[in-house]
Amino acid sequence: MGYRSSEWTYFLLLAVIPTIFGQNIFNLLLKTIGATTVSVGIIGEPVLAILLAYLFLGETITAFQFTGGLITLFGMGMYFWLRSSSHIVAKQVWI
């Protein structure tokens, strides 16, 4: 409880702003691109957090984080590539 009032303001803003904007963006994406695609996109959040911590906080990236991040990005890339490929094939079939 020994925090200054300015720090409590930051805590409040960090609690409210990402929650409100994050949830609104999440709901908007669910309506427009679907739950599966949003879920796969969210899987990349820890990888982005690791990269941001490396760039802005000077954190190191361990071999496990690097390997896991590559596997995660590869899996996401496969999903989005296959989704776009099947979408193109589906369009060509209907034409």
PyMOL commands that place a pseudoatom at each C-alpha (Angstrom):
pseudoatom trace, name=CA, resn=MET, resi=1, chain=A, elem=C, hetatm=0, pos=[0.000, 0.000, 0.000]
pseudoatom trace, name=CA, resn=GLY, resi=2, chain=A, elem=C, hetatm=0, pos=[3.011, 2.285, -0.059]
pseudoatom trace, name=CA, resn=TYR, resi=3, chain=A, elem=C, hetatm=0, pos=[2.410, 3.518, -3.603]
pseudoatom trace, name=CA, resn=ARG, resi=4, chain=A, elem=C, hetatm=0, pos=[2.021, 7.179, -4.510]
pseudoatom trace, name=CA, resn=SER, resi=5, chain=A, elem=C, hetatm=0, pos=[-1.256, 8.428, -5.972]
pseudoatom trace, name=CA, resn=SER, resi=6, chain=A, elem=C, hetatm=0, pos=[0.336, 8.861, -9.409]
pseudoatom trace, name=CA, resn=GLU, resi=7, chain=A, elem=C, hetatm=0, pos=[1.292, 5.170, -9.389]
pseudoatom trace, name=CA, resn=TRP, resi=8, chain=A, elem=C, hetatm=0, pos=[-2.258, 4.197, -8.458]
pseudoatom trace, name=CA, resn=THR, resi=9, chain=A, elem=C, hetatm=0, pos=[-3.429, 6.262, -11.429]
pseudoatom trace, name=CA, resn=TYR, resi=10, chain=A, elem=C, hetatm=0, pos=[-1.143, 4.255, -13.709]
pseudoatom trace, name=CA, resn=PHE, resi=11, chain=A, elem=C, hetatm=0, pos=[-2.397, 1.007, -12.172]
pseudoatom trace, name=CA, resn=LEU, resi=12, chain=A, elem=C, hetatm=0, pos=[-5.979, 2.071, -12.812]
pseudoatom trace, name=CA, resn=LEU, resi=13, chain=A, elem=C, hetatm=0, pos=[-5.250, 3.126, -16.382]
pseudoatom trace, name=CA, resn=LEU, resi=14, chain=A, elem=C, hetatm=0, pos=[-3.427, -0.145, -17.061]
pseudoatom trace, name=CA, resn=ALA, resi=15, chain=A, elem=C, hetatm=0, pos=[-6.397, -2.054, -15.697]
pseudoatom trace, name=CA, resn=VAL, resi=16, chain=A, elem=C, hetatm=0, pos=[-9.071, -0.114, -17.578]
pseudoatom trace, name=CA, resn=ILE, resi=17, chain=A, elem=C, hetatm=0, pos=[-7.637, 0.877, -20.962]
pseudoatom trace, name=CA, resn=PRO, resi=18, chain=A, elem=C, hetatm=0, pos=[-6.193, -2.457, -22.149]
pseudoatom trace, name=CA, resn=THR, resi=19, chain=A, elem=C, hetatm=0, pos=[-9.251, -4.267, -20.808]
pseudoatom trace, name=CA, resn=ILE, resi=20, chain=A, elem=C, hetatm=0, pos=[-11.781, -2.025, -22.532]
pseudoatom trace, name=CA, resn=PHE, resi=21, chain=A, elem=C, hetatm=0, pos=[-9.921, -1.624, -25.831]
pseudoatom trace, name=CA, resn=GLY, resi=22, chain=A, elem=C, hetatm=0, pos=[-8.691, -5.198, -25.869]
pseudoatom trace, name=CA, resn=GLN, resi=23, chain=A, elem=C, hetatm=0, pos=[-12.144, -6.641, -25.281]
pseudoatom trace, name=CA, resn=ASN, resi=24, chain=A, elem=C, hetatm=0, pos=[-13.751, -4.332, -27.853]
pseudoatom trace, name=CA, resn=ILE, resi=25, chain=A, elem=C, hetatm=0, pos=[-11.163, -5.259, -30.480]
pseudoatom trace, name=CA, resn=PHE, resi=26, chain=A, elem=C, hetatm=0, pos=[-11.551, -8.948, -29.597]
pseudoatom trace, name=CA, resn=ASN, resi=27, chain=A, elem=C, hetatm=0, pos=[-15.350, -8.746, -30.022]
pseudoatom trace, name=CA, resn=LEU, resi=28, chain=A, elem=C, hetatm=0, pos=[-15.054, -6.828, -33.284]
pseudoatom trace, name=CA, resn=LEU, resi=29, chain=A, elem=C, hetatm=0, pos=[-12.639, -9.402, -34.676]
pseudoatom trace, name=CA, resn=LEU, resi=30, chain=A, elem=C, hetatm=0, pos=[-14.914, -12.260, -33.592]
pseudoatom trace, name=CA, resn=LYS, resi=31, chain=A, elem=C, hetatm=0, pos=[-17.733, -10.701, -35.612]
pseudoatom trace, name=CA, resn=THR, resi=32, chain=A, elem=C, hetatm=0, pos=[-15.649, -10.056, -38.708]
pseudoatom trace, name=CA, resn=ILE, resi=33, chain=A, elem=C, hetatm=0, pos=[-13.130, -12.883, -39.093]
pseudoatom trace, name=CA, resn=GLY, resi=34, chain=A, elem=C, hetatm=0, pos=[-14.366, -15.678, -36.845]
pseudoatom trace, name=CA, resn=ALA, resi=35, chain=A, elem=C, hetatm=0, pos=[-13.441, -17.344, -33.593]
pseudoatom trace, name=CA, resn=THR, resi=36, chain=A, elem=C, hetatm=0, pos=[-10.864, -19.807, -34.932]
pseudoatom trace, name=CA, resn=THR, resi=37, chain=A, elem=C, hetatm=0, pos=[-8.812, -17.159, -36.686]
pseudoatom trace, name=CA, resn=VAL, resi=38, chain=A, elem=C, hetatm=0, pos=[-8.922, -14.863, -33.653]
pseudoatom trace, name=CA, resn=SER, resi=39, chain=A, elem=C, hetatm=0, pos=[-7.859, -17.725, -31.392]
pseudoatom trace, name=CA, resn=VAL, resi=40, chain=A, elem=C, hetatm=0, pos=[-4.914, -18.600, -33.616]
pseudoatom trace, name=CA, resn=GLY, resi=41, chain=A, elem=C, hetatm=0, pos=[-3.897, -14.936, -33.704]
pseudoatom trace, name=CA, resn=ILE, resi=42, chain=A, elem=C, hetatm=0, pos=[-3.989, -14.708, -29.920]
pseudoatom trace, name=CA, resn=ILE, resi=43, chain=A, elem=C, hetatm=0, pos=[-1.509, -17.590, -29.702]
pseudoatom trace, name=CA, resn=GLY, resi=44, chain=A, elem=C, hetatm=0, pos=[1.129, -15.167, -31.004]
pseudoatom trace, name=CA, resn=GLU, resi=45, chain=A, elem=C, hetatm=0, pos=[0.704, -12.773, -28.074]
pseudoatom trace, name=CA, resn=PRO, resi=46, chain=A, elem=C, hetatm=0, pos=[3.434, -14.335, -25.885]
pseudoatom trace, name=CA, resn=VAL, resi=47, chain=A, elem=C, hetatm=0, pos=[5.880, -14.239, -28.805]
pseudoatom trace, name=CA, resn=LEU, resi=48, chain=A, elem=C, hetatm=0, pos=[5.157, -10.536, -29.285]
pseudoatom trace, name=CA, resn=ALA, resi=49, chain=A, elem=C, hetatm=0, pos=[5.564, -9.949, -25.541]
pseudoatom trace, name=CA, resn=ILE, resi=50, chain=A, elem=C, hetatm=0, pos=[8.975, -11.647, -25.608]
pseudoatom trace, name=CA, resn=LEU, resi=51, chain=A, elem=C, hetatm=0, pos=[10.084, -9.512, -28.552]
pseudoatom trace, name=CA, resn=LEU, resi=52, chain=A, elem=C, hetatm=0, pos=[8.849, -6.303, -26.943]
pseudoatom trace, name=CA, resn=ALA, resi=53, chain=A, elem=C, hetatm=0, pos=[10.580, -7.174, -23.662]
pseudoatom trace, name=CA, resn=TYR, resi=54, chain=A, elem=C, hetatm=0, pos=[13.777, -7.782, -25.607]
pseudoatom trace, name=CA, resn=LEU, resi=55, chain=A, elem=C, hetatm=0, pos=[13.536, -4.497, -27.514]
pseudoatom trace, name=CA, resn=PHE, resi=56, chain=A, elem=C, hetatm=0, pos=[12.307, -2.159, -24.789]
pseudoatom trace, name=CA, resn=LEU, resi=57, chain=A, elem=C, hetatm=0, pos=[13.346, -3.730, -21.494]
pseudoatom trace, name=CA, resn=GLY, resi=58, chain=A, elem=C, hetatm=0, pos=[16.636, -5.318, -22.463]
pseudoatom trace, name=CA, resn=GLU, resi=59, chain=A, elem=C, hetatm=0, pos=[15.473, -8.822, -21.520]
pseudoatom trace, name=CA, resn=THR, resi=60, chain=A, elem=C, hetatm=0, pos=[17.316, -11.778, -22.971]
pseudoatom trace, name=CA, resn=ILE, resi=61, chain=A, elem=C, hetatm=0, pos=[15.656, -14.408, -25.125]
pseudoatom trace, name=CA, resn=THR, resi=62, chain=A, elem=C, hetatm=0, pos=[16.469, -17.946, -24.025]
pseudoatom trace, name=CA, resn=ALA, resi=63, chain=A, elem=C, hetatm=0, pos=[16.928, -20.829, -26.445]
pseudoatom trace, name=CA, resn=PHE, resi=64, chain=A, elem=C, hetatm=0, pos=[13.627, -22.336, -25.274]
pseudoatom trace, name=CA, resn=GLN, resi=65, chain=A, elem=C, hetatm=0, pos=[11.783, -19.057, -25.875]
pseudoatom trace, name=CA, resn=PHE, resi=66, chain=A, elem=C, hetatm=0, pos=[13.358, -18.668, -29.295]
pseudoatom trace, name=CA, resn=THR, resi=67, chain=A, elem=C, hetatm=0, pos=[12.556, -22.244, -30.294]
pseudoatom trace, name=CA, resn=GLY, resi=68, chain=A, elem=C, hetatm=0, pos=[9.034, -22.060, -28.916]
pseudoatom trace, name=CA, resn=GLY, resi=69, chain=A, elem=C, hetatm=0, pos=[8.470, -18.721, -30.640]
pseudoatom trace, name=CA, resn=LEU, resi=70, chain=A, elem=C, hetatm=0, pos=[9.602, -20.139, -33.977]
pseudoatom trace, name=CA, resn=ILE, resi=71, chain=A, elem=C, hetatm=0, pos=[7.341, -23.168, -33.580]
pseudoatom trace, name=CA, resn=THR, resi=72, chain=A, elem=C, hetatm=0, pos=[4.431, -20.916, -32.626]
pseudoatom trace, name=CA, resn=LEU, resi=73, chain=A, elem=C, hetatm=0, pos=[4.964, -18.551, -35.554]
pseudoatom trace, name=CA, resn=PHE, resi=74, chain=A, elem=C, hetatm=0, pos=[5.410, -21.476, -37.938]
pseudoatom trace, name=CA, resn=GLY, resi=75, chain=A, elem=C, hetatm=0, pos=[2.127, -22.996, -36.764]
pseudoatom trace, name=CA, resn=MET, resi=76, chain=A, elem=C, hetatm=0, pos=[0.321, -19.694, -37.075]
pseudoatom trace, name=CA, resn=GLY, resi=77, chain=A, elem=C, hetatm=0, pos=[1.784, -19.157, -40.525]
pseudoatom trace, name=CA, resn=MET, resi=78, chain=A, elem=C, hetatm=0, pos=[0.666, -22.612, -41.630]
pseudoatom trace, name=CA, resn=TYR, resi=79, chain=A, elem=C, hetatm=0, pos=[-2.862, -21.965, -40.408]
pseudoatom trace, name=CA, resn=PHE, resi=80, chain=A, elem=C, hetatm=0, pos=[-3.151, -18.595, -42.137]
pseudoatom trace, name=CA, resn=TRP, resi=81, chain=A, elem=C, hetatm=0, pos=[-1.514, -19.878, -45.334]
pseudoatom trace, name=CA, resn=LEU, resi=82, chain=A, elem=C, hetatm=0, pos=[-3.767, -22.935, -45.509]
pseudoatom trace, name=CA, resn=ARG, resi=83, chain=A, elem=C, hetatm=0, pos=[-6.794, -20.808, -44.705]
pseudoatom trace, name=CA, resn=SER, resi=84, chain=A, elem=C, hetatm=0, pos=[-5.999, -18.356, -47.487]
pseudoatom trace, name=CA, resn=SER, resi=85, chain=A, elem=C, hetatm=0, pos=[-5.171, -21.177, -49.923]
pseudoatom trace, name=CA, resn=SER, resi=86, chain=A, elem=C, hetatm=0, pos=[-8.425, -23.006, -49.226]
pseudoatom trace, name=CA, resn=HIS, resi=87, chain=A, elem=C, hetatm=0, pos=[-10.291, -19.716, -49.526]
pseudoatom trace, name=CA, resn=ILE, resi=88, chain=A, elem=C, hetatm=0, pos=[-8.772, -19.133, -52.972]
pseudoatom trace, name=CA, resn=VAL, resi=89, chain=A, elem=C, hetatm=0, pos=[-9.544, -22.708, -54.040]
pseudoatom trace, name=CA, resn=ALA, resi=90, chain=A, elem=C, hetatm=0, pos=[-13.116, -22.341, -52.770]
pseudoatom trace, name=CA, resn=LYS, resi=91, chain=A, elem=C, hetatm=0, pos=[-13.540, -19.141, -54.805]
pseudoatom trace, name=CA, resn=GLN, resi=92, chain=A, elem=C, hetatm=0, pos=[-12.198, -20.801, -57.953]
pseudoatom trace, name=CA, resn=VAL, resi=93, chain=A, elem=C, hetatm=0, pos=[-14.538, -23.763, -57.563]
pseudoatom trace, name=CA, resn=TRP, resi=94, chain=A, elem=C, hetatm=0, pos=[-17.563, -21.480, -57.375]
pseudoatom trace, name=CA, resn=ILE, resi=95, chain=A, elem=C, hetatm=0, pos=[-16.573, -19.352, -60.369]
for i in range(1, 95): cmd.bond("trace and resi %d" % i, "trace and resi %d" % (i + 1))
show_as sticks, trace
zoom trace
